[in-house]
Amino acid sequence: MAELVVALDYQDAGAALGMARKLEGLVPWAKVGMELFTAEGPAIVESLKKMEFKVFLDLKFHDIPNTVKGAVRSATHMGVDMVNIHALGGRRMAEGALEGRDMGLASGQVPPIVLAVTVLTSVGPDDLPLKNAPEPGVLALDLAVKAKQYGLNGVVCSALEARGIKASCGTGFSCLTPGIRPAAMAGDDQRRVVTPAQAVRNGSDYLVVGRPVTGATDPCAAARDIMDEMALALS
């Protein structure tokens, strides 16, 4: 069963935790991204864990292997449930991330899921700064296959690519998919977007949703509608 991850893309803890309190006990996952984590640091993760959210720390680590190893070790020690790195960092960086995860584990702690970012869902066919660049979906699939070879748990990708990635990497290889938009919602800075039902049918395991929930008049109702759509897509 696919799970909903609500993106708490706020500038400070007050706003983020205010939204989290509304969704507490309803939505299983909260995403902490660069803006919020830079403003509030590990304290925001601790607060969300106390509210019994699973936390996806979305910092997209991409650096030399030893630095990424240390970053993932710290994230694991912090108690996050999911963390991501860039697939373009290559094998040694990915192996460093996995080593850091294992180093940061406390006794009895469930290891966090380590995902590789393939191609951002804000990137369209003309946005890749590469000569003779492949289509984003082609590049995403290639990076996903490599991430599988590196021993990572899954990838961050568009739900448009999830079906092909599952076919190549196996159903146990997780796909976390941003760019999820209910059919009635207007476009924004995302390019490669799909509805919640389409994402689930394509094989997405985790659906990241921000503004359709956090910007709704009734965030709980919006989240319930999305989760109902996700459940119906599998029936």
Secondary structure, 3 states (H helix, E strand, C coil): CCEEEEECCCCCHHHHHHHHHHHCCCCCEEEEEHHHHHHHCHHHHHHHHHCCCEEEEEEEECCCHHHHHHHHHHHHHHCCCEEEEEHHHHHHHHHHHHHHHHHHCCCCCCCCEEEEECCCCCCCCCCCCCCCCCCHHHHHHHHHHHHHHHCCCEEECCHHHHHHHHHHHCCCCEEEECCECCCCCCCCCCCCCECHHHHHHHCCCEEEECHHHHCCCCHHHHHHHHHHHHHHHHC
